[in-house]
Amino acid sequence: MGLAEKDKYIAEVLRSIPELSRAALSWLPLSGGITNENFLVTVGQKKLVLRLGGRQTELLGINRIFESETIKLTSALGISPRVIFADANKGILLSQYVEGRTLSPEWCLEEEVFQRIARTIRRLHEIPFVPGRFCVFKTVRDYHKLCLARKGNPLPADFSVALAMLSKIEEALSRETALVPCHNDLLSSNFIDDGKHLWLLDWEYAGMGDLFFDLGNFAAHQELSEPLCLKLLGLYFGTVSDKRHAHFQLMFAVSDMREAMWGFSQSLLSTIDFDYVGYGNKYYQRFMLKISQPGFKDWLKGLG
């Protein structure tokens, strides 16, 4: 879709929303998205964010109906920005624009921010229920099938080794998982700090899942050191047992594997100009390095 066609489509989308049908509108693209397209929409003195869903995102495990319902729940609790309009069938989402700083991995490590992130994750996990189910092991298997079924399969030559280790991790965790509402994509850029409140964005992969995946996913994306990992667990739980630490470390590794497979899959699906294969290889190598660490077998045994 060319620029003129895209502008026409955005205008049609915005005009279809009753409260915007006669308003003076303007919009600018927002940078940073590698799944969807995002736009800053100005309506008089008000600012909104329009999200247009990416191509074939259902193949990435994204359920737009579940996403829309989850955002309504979390926005009502002040965890995510308020939803103005959602069309799950078209992947369209219009939400409140939050003035503040989008966090970076470095800003996440600021003492006050780090503590607020831990509290925000804990608060999310205390919600009784969100729709959908997220199982990272199923997600990786689905991505694997997608890659095998398409031309240009980018998987590394030693991928069978990684899959075998993933199965061992899944078996070790099979008796340890209690389901809670999870975000499952805790990049630093999915947090916005308005100076008083921390907001959590992008709920595409949210669902009932393993709380340790959220914690490990956040730690992996921010590349937390071992002392900071223990600090995160301490802020979340109060006390850190060997079993909790082992569960966390295994999910830290699995988060990198999911990220790798997401990148490989997107290289076969997305039309966005981004090096998805390079992204996938980066996280794949991180997973392989993690499982080669001397303590990894102890983490597996720690859950036996």
C-alpha positions as CSV (number, residue, x, y, z in Angstrom):
1,M,0.0,0.0,0.0
2,G,1.5,3.4,-1.1
3,L,1.5,6.5,1.1
4,A,-1.5,8.0,-0.6
5,E,-3.5,4.8,-0.3
6,K,-2.4,4.5,3.4
7,D,-3.5,8.0,4.2
8,K,-6.8,7.4,2.5
9,Y,-7.3,4.2,4.5
10,I,-6.4,5.9,7.8
11,A,-8.9,8.7,7.0
12,E,-11.6,6.1,6.3
13,V,-10.8,4.3,9.6
14,L,-10.9,7.4,11.7
15,R,-14.1,8.8,10.0
16,S,-15.9,5.5,10.7
17,I,-15.6,6.2,14.4
18,P,-18.7,8.2,15.3
19,E,-17.0,10.7,17.7
20,L,-14.4,11.5,15.1
21,S,-16.6,11.6,12.0
22,R,-16.7,15.4,11.8
23,A,-13.5,16.3,13.8
24,A,-10.5,18.1,12.5
25,L,-7.9,15.3,12.2
26,S,-4.2,14.9,11.4
27,W,-1.7,12.1,12.0
28,L,1.9,11.2,11.8
29,P,3.6,7.8,11.8
30,L,5.2,6.6,15.0
31,S,8.5,4.8,14.7
32,G,9.7,1.6,16.4
33,G,7.0,-1.0,15.6
34,I,8.2,-4.2,14.0
35,T,4.8,-6.0,13.9
36,N,2.2,-3.3,13.4
37,E,2.0,0.3,12.1
38,N,1.3,3.0,14.6
39,F,0.2,6.6,14.2
40,L,-0.1,9.6,16.4
41,V,-3.5,11.1,15.8
42,T,-4.3,14.7,16.7
43,V,-7.9,15.7,17.3
44,G,-8.1,19.3,18.3
45,Q,-6.1,19.5,21.5
46,K,-6.3,15.7,22.1
47,K,-3.8,13.1,21.1
48,L,-4.6,9.5,20.4
49,V,-2.7,6.5,19.1
50,L,-3.9,4.4,16.1
51,R,-2.6,0.9,15.7
52,L,-3.0,-0.9,12.4
53,G,-2.4,-4.6,12.7
54,G,0.4,-6.2,10.8
55,R,0.1,-8.8,8.0
56,Q,-1.0,-12.4,9.0
57,T,-0.4,-11.7,12.7
58,E,-2.8,-14.6,13.5
59,L,0.1,-16.9,12.4
60,L,2.2,-15.4,15.2
61,G,-0.4,-16.5,17.8
62,I,-2.1,-13.1,18.1
63,N,-5.9,-13.2,18.8
64,R,-7.3,-9.7,18.2
65,I,-10.5,-10.5,20.0
66,F,-8.7,-11.7,23.2
67,E,-6.3,-8.7,22.9
68,S,-9.2,-6.2,22.7
69,E,-11.0,-7.8,25.7
70,T,-7.8,-7.8,27.7
71,I,-7.1,-4.2,27.1
72,K,-10.5,-3.2,28.2
73,L,-9.9,-5.1,31.5
74,T,-6.4,-3.7,32.1
75,S,-7.4,-0.1,31.1
76,A,-10.3,-0.2,33.6
77,L,-7.7,-1.0,36.3
78,G,-5.3,1.7,35.2
79,I,-2.6,-0.7,33.9
80,S,-2.9,0.2,30.2
81,P,-4.1,3.3,28.5
82,R,-7.9,3.8,27.8
83,V,-9.3,2.3,24.7
84,I,-11.3,4.6,22.4
85,F,-12.2,2.2,19.7
86,A,-11.3,-1.4,18.7
87,D,-12.1,-3.5,15.6
88,A,-10.7,-6.9,16.3
89,N,-11.5,-8.2,12.9
90,K,-9.4,-5.6,11.2
91,G,-6.7,-5.3,13.9
92,I,-7.5,-1.6,14.5
93,L,-7.0,-0.1,17.9
94,L,-7.4,3.5,18.9
95,S,-6.3,4.4,22.4
96,Q,-5.4,7.3,24.7
97,Y,-2.0,8.8,24.0
98,V,0.2,8.9,27.2
99,E,2.6,11.8,27.6
100,G,5.7,10.5,29.1
101,R,9.0,8.7,28.4
102,T,9.0,5.3,26.7
103,L,11.4,3.3,28.8
104,S,14.7,2.0,27.6
105,P,16.6,-0.9,29.1
106,E,18.8,1.6,30.9
107,W,15.9,3.5,32.4
108,C,14.3,0.3,33.6
109,L,17.3,-0.1,35.9
110,E,16.6,3.2,37.8
111,E,15.8,2.2,41.3
112,E,12.3,3.7,41.6
113,V,11.4,2.6,38.1
114,F,12.7,-1.0,38.7
115,Q,10.5,-1.2,41.8
116,R,7.5,0.2,40.0
117,I,7.9,-2.3,37.2
118,A,8.0,-5.2,39.6
119,R,4.8,-3.9,41.3
120,T,3.1,-3.4,37.9
121,I,3.9,-7.0,36.9
122,R,2.6,-8.3,40.2
123,R,-0.5,-6.2,40.0
124,L,-1.2,-7.7,36.5
125,H,-0.8,-11.2,37.8
126,E,-3.3,-10.6,40.6
127,I,-6.1,-9.9,38.1
128,P,-8.5,-12.9,38.4
129,F,-8.7,-13.6,34.7
130,V,-8.0,-12.5,31.1
131,P,-9.2,-14.3,28.0
132,G,-6.9,-16.7,26.1
133,R,-4.0,-19.0,27.1
134,F,-0.3,-18.4,26.4
135,C,2.0,-21.4,26.4
136,V,5.5,-20.5,25.3
137,F,6.3,-24.1,24.4
138,K,3.3,-24.4,22.1
139,T,4.1,-21.0,20.6
140,V,7.6,-22.1,19.7
141,R,6.3,-25.4,18.2
142,D,3.8,-23.4,16.1
143,Y,6.5,-21.1,14.8
144,H,8.6,-24.1,14.0
145,K,5.9,-25.6,11.9
146,L,5.3,-22.3,10.2
147,C,9.0,-22.0,9.2
148,L,9.2,-25.6,7.9
149,A,6.1,-25.1,5.8
150,R,7.4,-22.1,3.9
151,K,10.2,-21.4,1.4
152,G,13.3,-19.7,2.7
153,N,13.2,-21.5,6.0
154,P,15.8,-19.5,8.1
155,L,16.3,-22.0,11.0
156,P,19.9,-22.7,12.1
157,A,21.5,-26.0,11.2
158,D,21.7,-27.2,14.8
159,F,18.1,-26.3,15.6
160,S,17.2,-29.9,16.6
161,V,19.6,-29.5,19.6
162,A,17.7,-26.4,20.7
163,L,14.3,-28.2,20.3
164,A,15.5,-31.2,22.3
165,M,16.6,-28.9,25.2
166,L,13.3,-27.0,25.0
167,S,11.5,-30.3,25.5
168,K,13.6,-31.1,28.6
169,I,12.7,-27.6,30.0
170,E,9.0,-28.2,29.3
171,E,9.1,-31.5,31.1
172,A,10.9,-30.0,34.1
173,L,8.2,-27.3,34.4
174,S,5.2,-29.5,33.7
175,R,4.3,-29.8,37.4
176,E,5.2,-26.2,38.4
177,T,2.9,-23.9,36.4
178,A,-0.1,-22.2,37.9
179,L,-1.9,-19.9,35.3
180,V,-2.2,-16.2,36.0
181,P,-2.9,-13.2,33.6
182,C,0.4,-12.5,31.8
183,H,1.5,-9.9,29.3
184,N,4.2,-12.1,27.7
185,D,6.0,-9.3,25.8
186,L,7.7,-7.2,28.4
187,L,10.1,-5.1,26.3
188,S,11.2,-1.9,27.9
189,S,9.5,0.0,25.1
190,N,6.1,-1.4,26.2
191,F,6.4,0.7,29.4
192,I,5.6,4.4,29.5
193,D,6.4,6.5,32.6
194,D,4.3,9.7,32.8
195,G,6.2,10.7,36.0
196,K,3.4,9.6,38.3
197,H,2.2,6.3,36.8
198,L,3.7,3.4,34.8
199,W,1.6,2.3,31.8
200,L,1.9,-1.0,30.0
201,L,1.3,-1.2,26.3
202,D,0.9,-3.8,23.5
203,W,-1.2,-6.7,24.8
204,E,-1.1,-8.9,21.6
205,Y,0.3,-11.9,23.3
206,A,-1.5,-11.6,26.7
207,G,-3.3,-14.5,28.2
208,M,-3.4,-16.9,31.1
209,G,0.1,-18.2,31.5
210,D,3.2,-18.8,33.7
211,L,4.1,-15.8,35.9
212,F,7.7,-16.9,35.7
213,F,7.6,-16.4,31.9
214,D,6.7,-12.7,32.4
215,L,9.5,-12.3,34.9
216,G,12.0,-14.1,32.8
217,N,10.8,-12.3,29.6
218,F,11.3,-8.9,31.3
219,A,14.8,-10.0,32.6
220,A,15.8,-11.4,29.2
221,H,14.8,-8.3,27.2
222,Q,16.6,-6.0,29.6
223,E,19.6,-8.5,29.8
224,L,19.5,-8.3,33.6
225,S,22.6,-9.4,35.5
226,E,22.3,-12.2,38.0
227,P,22.2,-9.7,41.0
228,L,19.4,-7.8,39.3
229,C,17.5,-11.0,38.5
230,L,17.6,-11.9,42.2
231,K,16.5,-8.3,43.0
232,L,13.5,-8.6,40.7
233,L,12.5,-11.9,42.3
234,G,12.9,-10.4,45.7
235,L,10.7,-7.4,44.9
236,Y,8.1,-9.7,43.4
237,F,8.0,-12.5,46.0
238,G,9.7,-11.1,49.1
239,T,11.9,-14.2,49.4
240,V,13.7,-16.2,46.7
241,S,13.8,-20.0,47.1
242,D,16.0,-22.2,45.0
243,K,13.0,-23.6,43.2
244,R,11.7,-20.1,42.2
245,H,15.2,-19.1,41.0
246,A,15.5,-22.2,38.9
247,H,12.0,-21.8,37.4
248,F,12.8,-18.1,36.6
249,Q,16.2,-19.0,35.0
250,L,14.6,-21.6,32.8
251,M,12.0,-19.2,31.6
252,F,14.7,-16.5,31.0
253,A,16.2,-18.9,28.5
254,V,12.9,-19.9,27.0
255,S,12.0,-16.3,26.4
256,D,15.1,-16.0,24.2
257,M,14.0,-19.1,22.3
258,R,10.5,-17.6,21.7
259,E,12.0,-14.3,20.6
260,A,14.3,-16.2,18.1
261,M,11.4,-18.1,16.6
262,W,9.3,-15.0,16.4
263,G,12.0,-13.3,14.4
264,F,12.5,-16.3,12.1
265,S,8.7,-16.5,11.5
266,Q,8.3,-12.8,10.9
267,S,11.1,-13.0,8.2
268,L,8.6,-15.2,6.3
269,L,5.5,-13.1,7.0
270,S,6.2,-9.4,7.4
271,T,6.5,-6.7,4.8
272,I,8.1,-4.2,7.3
273,D,11.8,-3.4,6.4
274,F,13.6,-5.0,9.3
275,D,16.3,-7.7,9.7
276,Y,14.1,-10.4,11.2
277,V,16.6,-13.2,10.5
278,G,19.4,-11.2,12.2
279,Y,17.0,-10.6,15.1
280,G,16.2,-14.3,15.3
281,N,19.8,-15.4,15.2
282,K,20.8,-13.0,18.0
283,Y,18.2,-14.5,20.4
284,Y,18.9,-18.0,19.2
285,Q,22.6,-17.7,20.1
286,R,21.6,-16.3,23.4
287,F,19.4,-19.3,24.1
288,M,22.2,-21.7,23.1
289,L,24.7,-19.9,25.3
290,K,22.3,-20.0,28.2
291,I,21.7,-23.7,28.0
292,S,25.4,-24.3,27.8
293,Q,26.1,-22.7,31.2
294,P,27.3,-25.0,34.0
295,G,24.4,-24.1,36.2
296,F,21.7,-25.0,33.7
297,K,21.5,-28.7,34.5
298,D,21.2,-27.7,38.2
299,W,18.2,-25.5,37.3
300,L,16.6,-28.5,35.6
301,K,17.3,-30.8,38.5
302,G,16.0,-28.1,40.9
303,L,12.5,-28.6,39.6
304,G,12.7,-32.4,39.4
